């Protein structure tokens, strides 16, 4: 038996045990916070050191340095074993008053090093380096006592075992497992066929299929790259075949897949962290995110539609498009687990409990009809649980390492100083502070996953824009959005990288195509800051008015950027549409609407007067 086969045989039972442990905790109730979070981290560290070995390539071929992996595992075992065995000592000592014992110091240093190393192995250097900088700031600049810092990071729930790791343990794991189980039961094919049936025959049909299917897949997955790798192999070749350029096809798929993190009911992991930070039910975050997510996909859908019209592209032949009623009849029952989760949260049950119910329902629901039942195998159950555990690792280690950052910021008061610095730099201008926050979110998101990028923004940037008058939900949603949008923003745009590799397209061309397609999506966070009604905060007439106005503005922006709105646009018409769109989206109330509608009327009036043709290029089929 080779080493890889041996590791695979060891990983599966550990991954299954990790998934089952978290399911059992949800059903029976969690243990004490330190024990629960410590166990979650222990599972994650074991799997990381099995799946991400330290390799030596100096002698021309890669060799696994087993002794180094064993050393790190021993350090993690010492730190977590000390926590589990001496738990009473941990909870009874007085924080910052009782000096750590020598064993506490050794175990604490070991855990900090092991967490940073494991994080580096899974998601790269950016977050560990960020943690080192903040800990270095605490020790070198603010002169925090090293033992006090170690106390904060290891022996309390304000560091590694903080609320972010608690969110990963209590929320993220079960939702990731649910997504893995849903994929194994054939839901991905349901989403693709459903999207084809809805939009396949329309102009630029494959592009719209990518938008719809990615939004649907986003309801069970919170990863942009995962969405690309599931949808892209099908939608990108279809888009290229019907006439879209390969870099535009890659841009559409990456933008549509990135939106999965903001698409309810299962959003990105950072959404669960937001619920914890704001002390609200996760369902409340879903409510806030609903209209902005719709606006994001309206923008993406509009970009595809106007580009297809500008190029004169048709949809897919009817023979290649399934009928909607047939799709629903054969596979529509696979929507039931998602309905169970939504129904349970509406009825007031906790999000993890609803996710557990949805997970347990997946295989029984798939057995209801013969065409989905015949695709099932008993081996898919442990495979799905193992996949769920594997897919949790990046979030678990990111949350643990982010705890080092948060602990250092909390102990030094750096957050307050940074808030004052941002306000001074922005000179009390809310718009400038928002732009600075947006840029910071995109830069942070280039180097680390959405969750730690959002956590750092909440610690440093969000208090500043709240101090300038932004309400708390809007401030957190703003940070959340821009931490996500880094996935489609060059030069480091992971979703674009994945899509461009599938499309065999140039990275930079694909990246700028993604920015152009998702440009309206970059406006959405500013919209709900200035109009909280878009977060469903306020009276229903106000919410409806703001939503309709925003949809019209976003459609105008997409048309202006892509040079088509009923007919091909001149440069001055494009400028008027973009100006009107910005007025409708960024100026609250009837004033912005009046400016936008007036400019739209001028554009449409000139189109009618000049009677230009709707299509001026060769139509492709």
C-alpha positions in Angstrom: 0.0 0.0 0.0 1.4 3.4 -1.1 1.7 6.3 1.3 -1.1 8.2 -0.6 -3.5 5.3 -0.3 -2.7 5.0 3.4 -3.4 8.7 4.0 -6.6 8.4 2.0 -7.7 5.5 4.2 -6.9 7.5 7.3 -8.5 10.8 6.1 -11.9 9.4 5.3 -12.8 8.1 8.9 -11.4 11.3 10.4 -13.4 13.5 8.0 -16.6 11.4 8.6 -16.0 11.6 12.4 -15.6 15.4 12.2 -18.9 15.8 10.3 -20.8 13.4 12.6 -19.4 15.1 15.7 -20.7 18.5 14.6 -24.1 17.0 13.6 -24.3 15.3 17.0 -23.5 18.6 18.8 -26.3 20.3 17.0 -28.8 17.6 17.8 -27.7 17.2 21.5 -26.4 20.6 22.4 -22.8 21.9 22.4 -20.3 21.4 25.3 -18.5 24.3 26.8 -17.1 26.9 24.3 -13.4 26.1 24.9 -14.0 22.4 24.6 -16.2 22.6 21.5 -14.0 25.1 19.7 -10.9 23.2 20.7 -12.3 19.9 19.4 -13.2 21.6 16.1 -9.7 22.9 15.8 -8.2 19.5 16.7 -10.1 17.8 13.8 -9.0 20.6 11.4 -5.4 20.4 12.4 -5.2 16.6 12.0 -6.7 16.7 8.5 -4.5 19.6 7.5 -1.3 17.8 8.4 -2.5 14.7 6.6 -3.6 16.5 3.4 -1.1 19.3 3.2 2.4 17.9 3.9 5.6 19.9 4.1 7.5 19.1 0.9 11.2 19.5 0.3 12.1 20.1 -3.4 15.8 21.0 -3.0 17.1 17.7 -4.5 15.1 17.9 -7.7 12.1 15.9 -6.6 9.5 16.5 -3.9 9.9 14.6 -0.7 7.6 14.7 2.3 9.4 15.8 5.5 7.5 13.6 7.8 9.6 14.5 10.9 8.6 18.2 10.5 4.9 17.3 10.1 5.2 15.1 13.2 6.8 18.0 15.1 3.9 20.4 14.3 1.3 17.7 15.2 3.1 17.2 18.5 2.9 20.9 19.2 -0.8 21.0 18.4 -1.4 17.9 20.6 0.4 19.5 23.5 -1.5 22.7 23.3 -5.0 21.2 22.8 -4.3 18.3 25.2 -3.3 20.7 27.9 -6.6 22.6 27.3 -8.7 19.4 27.5 -7.0 17.8 30.5 -6.6 20.9 32.6 -9.9 22.5 31.6 -10.9 23.4 35.2 -7.7 25.2 35.6 -8.3 27.2 32.4 -11.8 28.4 33.5 -11.0 29.1 37.1 -7.9 31.1 36.8 -8.2 35.0 36.7 -7.3 36.3 33.3 -4.4 38.9 33.2 -4.0 38.5 37.0 -2.7 34.9 37.4 0.6 34.5 35.6 0.7 31.7 33.1 2.7 28.6 34.2 5.7 27.4 32.2 3.6 24.7 30.6 1.0 27.3 29.6 3.7 29.3 27.9 5.1 26.4 26.0 1.7 25.2 25.0 0.5 28.7 24.0 3.5 29.4 21.9 3.2 26.0 20.2 -0.5 26.6 19.4 0.2 30.0 17.9 3.0 28.6 15.7 1.0 25.5 14.7 -2.1 27.6 13.8 -0.1 30.0 11.6 1.7 27.1 9.9 -1.5 25.2 9.2 -3.2 28.3 7.9 -0.2 28.9 5.6 -0.5 25.4 4.2 -4.2 25.8 3.4 -4.7 29.4 2.2 -1.2 30.8 1.8 1.1 33.3 3.6 -1.1 36.5 3.6 -3.1 35.8 6.8 -0.3 34.4 8.9 1.9 37.4 7.9 -1.0 39.7 8.9 -1.2 38.0 12.3 2.5 38.3 12.8 2.4 42.0 12.0 -0.4 42.7 14.5 1.2 40.6 17.2 4.5 42.4 16.5 2.7 45.7 16.8 1.3 44.7 20.2 4.8 43.6 21.5 7.1 46.2 19.9 5.0 49.3 19.5 2.4 49.3 22.3 4.8 47.3 24.6 2.3 44.7 25.7 3.8 42.2 28.1 4.4 38.9 26.1 2.8 36.8 28.9 -0.3 39.0 28.8 -0.5 38.7 25.0 -0.1 34.9 25.3 -2.8 34.8 28.0 -5.2 36.7 25.6 -4.4 34.5 22.6 -4.4 31.0 24.1 -6.1 30.9 27.5 -9.3 33.0 26.8 -12.1 33.1 24.2 -10.7 36.4 22.9 -7.9 34.8 20.8 -7.6 31.6 18.9 -10.7 30.2 20.6 -12.7 33.3 19.9 -16.1 33.9 18.4 -14.8 33.5 14.9 -13.7 29.9 15.5 -17.0 29.4 17.3 -18.8 30.4 14.1 -16.8 28.0 12.1 -17.6 25.2 14.5 -21.3 25.9 15.1 -22.5 27.3 11.7 -20.1 26.8 8.8 -19.3 23.1 9.2 -22.9 21.9 9.0 -23.7 24.2 6.1 -20.7 23.0 4.2 -21.6 19.4 4.9 -25.1 20.2 3.7 -23.7 21.5 0.4 -21.6 18.5 -0.1 -24.5 16.1 0.5 -26.7 18.1 -1.9 -24.1 17.8 -4.6 -23.9 14.0 -4.2 -27.7 13.7 -4.7 -27.7 15.4 -8.1 -28.8 18.9 -7.3 -26.1 20.4 -9.5 -27.8 18.9 -12.6 -31.1 20.2 -11.4 -29.7 23.7 -11.1 -28.1 23.5 -14.6 -31.2 22.1 -16.3 -33.5 24.6 -14.5 -31.3 27.5 -15.7 -31.2 26.1 -19.3 -35.0 25.7 -19.3 -35.5 29.3 -18.1 -33.0 31.2 -20.2 -31.4 28.9 -22.8 -33.5 30.1 -25.7 -33.0 33.8 -25.0 -30.4 36.1 -26.6 -27.1 35.1 -25.2 -28.8 32.2 -23.6 -25.6 30.3 -22.3 -24.4 33.5 -20.6 -27.8 33.8 -18.8 -27.7 30.1 -18.0 -24.3 30.8 -16.2 -25.9 33.6 -14.2 -29.0 31.7 -13.1 -27.3 28.4 -12.4 -24.5 30.0 -10.5 -27.0 31.9 -8.4 -28.8 28.7 -7.7 -25.6 26.8 -6.9 -24.7 29.7 -4.6 -27.7 28.8 -2.4 -25.9 25.6 -1.3 -22.2 26.8 -1.7 -20.4 29.7 -0.3 -17.3 29.5 -2.5 -16.8 31.4 -5.7 -14.0 29.1 -7.0 -16.1 26.0 -6.2 -19.1 27.5 -8.1 -16.8 28.2 -11.1 -15.4 24.7 -11.2 -18.9 23.2 -11.1 -20.7 25.4 -13.6 -17.8 26.6 -15.7 -17.0 23.3 -17.6 -20.6 23.4 -18.9 -21.4 27.1 -19.3 -18.1 28.4 -20.7 -17.9 26.1 -23.8 -21.6 26.9 -24.5 -20.9 30.7 -24.3 -17.9 30.4 -26.6 -19.9 28.2 -29.1 -22.7 30.8 -29.4 -20.3 33.7 -30.1 -19.2 35.2 -26.8 -15.4 35.9 -26.6 -13.5 33.5 -24.4 -12.5 36.3 -22.0 -16.1 37.6 -21.7 -17.3 34.0 -21.1 -14.7 33.7 -18.3 -15.8 37.0 -16.9 -19.5 36.1 -16.8 -18.8 32.8 -15.1 -16.5 34.4 -12.5 -18.9 37.2 -11.7 -21.9 35.0 -11.5 -20.1 32.5 -9.3 -18.7 35.2 -6.9 -22.3 36.2 -6.2 -22.9 32.8 -4.6 -21.4 34.2 -1.3 -24.1 36.9 -1.1 -27.0 34.7 -2.3 -29.3 33.4 0.5 -30.1 31.0 2.0 -26.6 29.7 2.3 -24.2 32.6 2.0 -20.4 32.8 2.5 -18.9 31.8 5.9 -18.4 35.5 6.7 -22.2 35.9 6.8 -22.3 33.6 9.9 -19.5 35.6 11.5 -21.6 38.8 10.8 -24.6 37.3 12.6 -22.3 36.5 15.6 -20.8 40.0 15.6 -24.2 41.7 15.4 -25.8 39.3 17.9 -28.7 38.6 15.5 -30.1 35.4 14.1 -28.6 34.3 10.8 -32.1 34.6 9.2 -31.9 38.3 9.8 -28.7 38.5 7.8 -30.5 36.6 5.0 -33.2 39.3 5.1 -30.7 42.1 4.8 -28.9 40.3 1.9 -31.9 39.4 -0.2 -32.4 42.6 -2.2 -28.7 43.4 -2.6 -28.1 39.9 -3.9 -31.0 40.3 -6.4 -29.5 43.6 -7.6 -26.1 42.0 -8.0 -27.6 39.3 -10.3 -29.8 41.9 -12.1 -26.5 43.7 -12.9 -24.9 40.5 -14.1 -27.9 39.4 -16.1 -28.2 42.8 -17.7 -24.6 42.8 -18.7 -24.9 39.5 -20.5 -28.2 40.6 -22.2 -26.9 43.9 -23.5 -23.6 42.3 -24.7 -25.5 39.6 -26.5 -27.9 42.1 -28.1 -24.9 44.3 -29.2 -23.2 41.3 -30.8 -26.5 40.0 -32.3 -26.2 36.6 -30.6 -29.1 34.1 -30.4 -29.8 31.5 -27.8 -29.4 27.7 -27.9 -31.3 25.6 -30.4 -34.7 24.4 -28.9 -33.5 20.8 -29.2 -30.7 21.4 -26.7 -32.9 23.1 -24.1 -35.0 21.0 -21.7 -38.6 21.9 -20.9 -39.1 23.5 -17.6 -42.1 21.3 -16.6 -40.1 18.2 -17.4 -37.1 19.4 -15.3 -39.4 20.1 -12.3 -41.2 16.8 -12.7 -38.0 14.8 -12.8 -35.8 16.7 -10.4 -37.9 19.4 -8.8 -38.2 17.4 -5.5 -34.5 18.0 -4.9 -35.4 21.6 -3.9 -37.1 20.2 -0.8 -34.0 20.3 1.5 -33.5 24.0 0.7 -37.2 24.6 1.4 -36.8 22.8 4.8 -33.9 25.1 5.8 -35.8 28.2 4.8 -39.0 27.1 6.4 -37.3 26.1 9.6 -35.6 29.5 10.0 -38.8 31.3 9.2 -40.5 29.3 12.0 -37.8 30.4 14.4 -35.5 27.4 14.6 -31.7 28.0 14.7 -29.8 28.0 11.5 -27.6 25.0 12.4 -30.6 22.9 13.5 -32.3 23.7 10.1 -29.2 22.9 8.2 -29.0 19.5 10.1 -32.6 18.8 9.1 -31.9 19.7 5.5 -28.8 17.5 5.5 -30.7 14.5 6.9 -33.4 15.0 4.3 -31.2 15.0 1.2 -30.8 11.3 0.6 -34.4 10.3 1.5 -35.7 13.1 -0.8 -33.5 11.9 -3.6 -35.0 8.4 -3.2 -38.5 9.7 -3.9 -38.2 9.3 -7.7 -36.6 6.5 -9.7 -34.5 8.8 -11.9 -32.7 10.3 -8.9 -32.8 7.1 -6.9 -30.8 5.2 -9.4 -27.9 7.6 -9.2 -27.5 7.0 -5.5 -24.9 4.7 -3.8 -24.4 3.9 -0.2 -20.8 4.9 -0.5 -21.9 8.5 -1.4 -22.8 9.2 2.3 -19.4 8.8 3.8 -17.9 10.5 0.7 -20.1 13.5 1.2 -19.3 13.8 4.9 -15.6 13.5 4.1 -15.9 16.2 1.4 -17.8 18.5 3.8 -15.0 18.1 6.4 -12.3 18.8 3.8 -14.1 21.9 2.5 -14.3 23.2 6.1 -10.6 23.3 6.6 -9.9 26.7 4.9 -12.6 28.4 7.0 -11.6 26.8 10.3 -7.9 27.7 10.0 -8.7 31.2 8.7 -11.0 31.8 11.7 -8.4 30.4 14.2 -5.6 32.6 12.7 -8.0 35.6 12.5 -8.4 35.1 16.3 -4.7 36.1 16.6 -5.4 39.3 14.8 -8.6 40.2 16.7 -6.9 39.3 20.1 -4.0 41.6 19.3 -6.3 44.5 18.2 -8.6 44.1 21.2 -5.7 44.1 23.7 -3.9 47.1 22.2 -6.9 49.3 21.4 -5.5 49.6 17.8 -9.1 49.6 16.4 -9.9 52.9 18.1 -6.7 54.5 16.9 -7.3 53.3 13.3 -10.9 54.5 13.4 -9.7 58.0 14.3 -7.0 57.9 11.6 -9.6 56.9 8.9 -11.9 59.7 10.0 -9.1 62.2 9.9 -7.9 61.0 6.4 -11.5 61.2 5.1 -11.9 64.7 6.6 -15.4 63.7 7.9 -16.5 62.8 4.3 -18.6 59.7 4.4 -18.2 59.0 0.7 -14.4 59.2 0.9 -14.4 56.9 4.0 -16.6 54.4 2.1 -14.2 54.5 -0.9 -11.2 53.9 1.5 -13.1 51.0 3.1 -14.0 49.5 -0.3 -10.3 49.7 -1.4 -9.1 48.2 1.8 -11.6 45.3 1.5 -10.5 44.6 -2.1 -6.8 44.7 -1.1 -7.4 42.4 1.9 -9.5 40.0 -0.2 -6.7 39.7 -2.7 -4.4 38.0 -0.1 -6.8 36.1 2.1 -10.3 34.5 2.0 -13.4 36.5 2.5 -13.9 35.6 6.1 -10.6 36.8 7.6 -10.7 39.9 5.2 -14.2 40.7 6.6 -13.0 40.2 10.2 -10.1 42.5 9.8 -12.3 45.2 8.1 -14.8 44.9 11.0 -12.0 45.4 13.5 -10.4 48.4 11.7 -12.6 50.0 9.1 -16.3 49.5 10.0 -16.2 51.5 13.3 -15.0 54.5 11.2 -17.9 54.6 8.8 -20.4 53.9 11.6 -19.0 56.9 13.4 -19.8 58.9 10.3 -23.4 57.9 10.4 -23.8 54.6 8.7 -26.1 52.2 10.5 -24.6 49.0 11.8 -26.1 46.4 9.5 -25.3 48.6 6.4 -21.7 49.0 7.6 -21.2 45.3 8.1 -22.8 44.4 4.8 -20.6 47.0 3.0 -17.5 45.3 4.4 -18.8 41.9 3.6 -19.5 42.8 -0.1 -16.1 44.3 -0.8 -14.3 41.4 0.9 -16.2 39.2 -1.6 -15.7 41.4 -4.7 -12.0 41.0 -4.5 -12.5 37.6 -6.2 -13.2 39.4 -9.5 -10.8 42.3 -9.1 -7.4 42.1 -10.7 -4.5 41.6 -10.2 -5.4 38.8 -7.7 -8.8 37.5 -8.6 -9.2 33.8 -7.7 -12.6 33.3 -9.4 -11.3 34.9 -12.6 -8.2 32.7 -12.5 -10.3 29.5 -12.3 -12.7 30.7 -15.1 -9.9 31.8 -17.4 -8.2 28.5 -17.1 -11.4 26.7 -18.2 -11.9 29.2 -21.0 -8.2 29.1 -22.1 -8.4 33.0 -22.0 -5.9 35.7 -21.0 -6.0 36.4 -17.3 -5.9 40.2 -17.6 -8.5 40.4 -20.4 -10.8 38.1 -18.4 -10.2 40.1 -15.2 -11.2 43.4 -16.8 -14.1 41.8 -18.5 -15.2 40.6 -15.0 -14.9 44.1 -13.6 -17.0 45.5 -16.5 -19.7 42.9 -16.1 -19.7 43.3 -12.3 -19.3 47.0 -12.3 -22.9 47.6 -11.3 -22.3 45.1 -8.4 -19.6 47.4 -7.1 -22.2 50.2 -6.8 -24.7 48.1 -4.8 -22.9 48.5 -1.4 -23.0 52.3 -1.8 -26.7 52.1 -2.6 -27.7 50.3 0.6 -25.5 52.6 2.7 -27.3 55.6 1.4 -30.7 53.8 1.2 -31.1 51.3 4.0 -34.5 50.4 2.6 -32.6 48.1 0.3 -31.7 46.0 3.4 -35.4 45.8 4.1 -35.0 48.3 6.9 -38.0 50.7 6.9 -41.6 50.9 5.7 -42.8 48.7 2.8 -43.6 51.6 0.4 -40.1 52.9 0.9 -38.5 49.4 0.4 -40.5 48.8 -2.8 -39.7 52.3 -4.2 -36.0 51.9 -3.4 -35.9 48.4 -5.0 -37.6 49.5 -8.2 -35.4 52.6 -8.5 -32.3 50.5 -7.9 -33.2 47.9 -10.5 -33.8 50.6 -13.2 -30.6 52.3 -12.3 -28.5 49.1 -12.5 -30.1 48.2 -15.8 -29.1 51.6 -17.2 -25.6 51.3 -15.9 -25.2 47.8 -17.5 -26.5 49.2 -20.8 -24.3 52.2 -20.7 -21.2 50.2 -19.9 -21.9 47.7 -22.7 -23.0 50.1 -25.3 -26.5 48.8 -25.9 -29.9 49.8 -24.7 -32.7 48.9 -27.1 -30.3 49.8 -29.9 -26.5 50.5 -30.2 -25.5 53.6 -28.2 -23.4 56.5 -29.2 -20.8 57.8 -26.7 -22.9 60.7 -25.5 -25.9 58.3 -24.9 -23.6 55.9 -22.9 -22.4 58.8 -20.8 -26.0 60.0 -20.1 -27.1 56.4 -19.2 -24.2 56.0 -16.8 -24.8 59.4 -15.2 -28.5 58.7 -14.8 -27.8 55.3 -13.3 -25.4 56.8 -10.7 -28.0 59.5 -9.9 -30.7 56.8 -9.3 -28.5 54.5 -7.3 -26.5 57.0 -5.2 -28.9 59.9 -4.6 -31.7 58.8 -2.3 -35.3 59.7 -2.8 -37.1 61.3 -5.7 -34.4 63.8 -6.7 -32.1 61.1 -7.9 -35.0 59.2 -9.6 -36.0 62.4 -11.4 -32.5 63.0 -12.8 -32.1 59.4 -13.8 -35.5 59.1 -15.5 -35.0 62.4 -17.3 -31.7 61.3 -18.8 -33.2 57.9 -19.7 -36.0 59.7 -21.5 -33.5 61.8 -23.4 -31.6 58.7 -24.6 -34.8 56.9 -25.6 -36.1 60.0 -27.3 -33.0 60.4 -29.4 -33.1 56.7 -30.3 -36.7 57.0 -31.6 -36.0 60.3 -33.5 -33.0 58.8 -35.3 -34.6 55.4 -35.8 -31.4 53.5 -35.5 -31.5 49.7 -36.1 -31.6 47.5 -33.1 -29.0 45.1 -34.5 -26.2 46.2 -36.7 -24.0 43.1 -36.8 -24.2 39.7 -38.2 -26.4 37.4 -36.2 -24.8 34.2 -35.1 -26.7 31.0 -34.1 
